[in-house]
Amino acid sequence: MNHPAIYVIKILLTTLIVLGSAACNISIGQHLLLDRLTIGQSDGKVYISCIVKAGNTCNGIVLYRSLNNVDYEVIDKILGVCGNITSPQAYDFVDKDPVKNAVNYYKLELGGYGFSDVLSIHILDLSKDGLLVRPNPSNGMTTLNFKNESQGESVISLYDSYGRTVFTKSTFDTSVQLDVSTYAPGMYYFGVLQDKKYFKTAGRLVVIR
């Protein structure tokens, strides 16, 4: 029976890991006219929803996006009068192409009433059986992100180029942090064992000095 480290290395030599969609994440913002302002992600898209309070209206709503929370561009807009004088009014926006593997910042401009709070969301681009390691290469702390749709136990193992185990951790989360500041420079290989099955995901980490 092959050693798990050898199995991981074989996968790495024959498989190119392509990054895909990330798990859902939610944050909440505020505005004078709003009962609710939320942001989330699913299937590689970002969804922003707001509810204008009853008795309030504004001259259109514009959605902006930024990568540095300074320079913003228009992503979507609703023209005309928004809101209702008798009941709350809900509006939904979709960013179909957020910037992958980066923090995306969003804010709404409610015509005549300024901007909402800034909402931020980190878009991780993971494949069906994929992962993402950032930063990579690394000489200190790095984070391994991976899928865990069943929310079951995952065992993460890291091996050096000789197949020796240098790190292992069990988690029910979708990420683990690695401190490689004391590791010798070189190539390391890791795998994610889920549901007590063989390594479903494998990847590489480069340690530098």
N, C-alpha and C positions, 0 to 999 in steps of 0.2 A: 504494500500500500504506500502510495507516495506521501511524503511529508507535506503538510499544508503549505509550507513556504515554497517548496518546489512547484506545487500546483499553481500558486499565485504567480510565480515567475514565468511559468509556461503560458499562462493567460496573457501576461503583459507582453510577451514576445510575439503573440499571435493575434491580439485583439487591440483595436484602437477604441478607446473610450470616448464616446460622443456625449456632450452635455445636453440636457433637455430641460424639463420643467421643474419648478421648485415647490416646496410645501407651502401651504397657506399661512399667511401672517396677517394680523389685524392690528391697527392702531387707530386712535380716535382723536379728533381735533374739535375746535369750537369756533363760534362766531356769534355776534350779537343777534343775528336773524335766524340762527339755526338751532333746532332741537337736537340734531344729530349730524355728525360728519364722520364717516368711517372710510378706511382704505383697507384693501386686502388683495391677495394675489391667488390666481389659480390658472393652471394650464399656460403659464408664461405670459399672462395678461394681468394688468392691474385694474381693479374695480374701485371706483370712488362713488360713494352715495351720500346724499345730504337730504335733510328734511327742513324746509323753510317753515318757521313757526306760523301758526294761524294768525291772521291779521296783519301780516307783513308781505310786502312785495318789493321786487328789485328789477332794475332794467337789464335783464339778461344775466347769465352766469357763464364765466369763462374759466376753464381748467388750464393751469400752467404746470410745466415740469422743468426741473433743473437737476444737474448732477453735482452742483457745488453750493446750492442754496443761495446763489447770487444771481447768476444769469439764467433767466427763465424763458421758455418758449411756449406758445399756445398749442395745446394738444386737442382740445375739444371746446365747444361752446354751445349754449342755448340762447337764441335770440328772442327778443320781445320781453314782455312782462312775465316775471316768474313769481310764484307765490300765490296766496289766496287770502282774501280778507275774512273768510269764514272758517277755513279748515287748514290743517297742515298739508303741505305739498311736498312730495318726494321727487327727487331727480337723481338719475344714475349716469355715470360717465365711465368709459372704458379706454384705457391706454393699451392698444393692441400690440405695441412694439416698444416696451420699456427697455432700457439699456441693461443688458445681462451682466451679472457678476459685479454689480455696483449698487450703491445706495441711490435711489431715485427720490427726489423731493417734489411734492405737489402742493399746490394751494389753489383756492377758488377765489375769483374776484366776483363779488355780488354787486352788480351795477348800481352805483350811487352810495354803496355802503362799505367800500374798501375790501380788503382781503381777509380770508379766513386764516386760522393758524396753519403753519406749515406741517404737512404730514410727510413722513419718510418711510420707505420700505426697501429692504435689501433683497434684490432679485438674484437668487442663486439658480444657475442654469444646470440642472442635473438630468441625466438620461434615465431611461426606465430602470436600468440596473447600474446607474452611474453614481458619481461622487464628485466632489470638488474640494481641493486642498488649497487654502490661501493663508499666508503667502507660500509660494513654492517656486523657486528655492527659498529656504529659510535658514537662519542662524539663531533663531530664538523660539518664540511662541508661534505656532501655526495651528489652524483649525481644519479638521477633516469633517466635511458635511456629507451625509449620505441619506438615502431614502430608508424609511422605516414605516411603511404604510400600515403594517399590522400592529404597530406600537408594541411589538414584542421585544425580547432581549436580543441585543446585538453584541457580538464579541469582536473587538477590533484588535488585530495583531500586527505588529511592525517587525520586519526582519531586515537584517543587514544583507550584504551581497553574498555572504557565506551561508545564508539560510538560518542564522541564529536569531532567536527571538529577543528583541531589545525592548519591546513594549507590548503590553496587552491590557485591555480594559473592557469590562462589561457595562452596558448602558441600555436604557430603554428610550433614550433620547435620539435625536437625528444628527448629533455632532459630538465630537470629542476634541479637546485641546491637547496638543503635544508640545512639550518643551524639549527642543532638540539642541539647546545651547551647549550641552556637554557631550553631544554625539560627535564622533569622528566625521570629517567631511566625506561625502560620497553619496552613492545611490542606495536608497532604502525602499523596500517593497511592503505593501500592507494589503490586508484583506478584511472583509466584513462578513463574519459568520452569523447568519440569521436563522431563527427557528431550528437551531441545532442541525442545520444542513451544511453542505459544502459552501465554500466561499462564493457568494453571489456577486461580489464586487471586488475588484482588485485595482491597485494603482501604484504610483511611484511618488516618492518624495526625495528631493535633492537637498542635502545639507551642505551649506557653504560656510566659509569663514572670511 
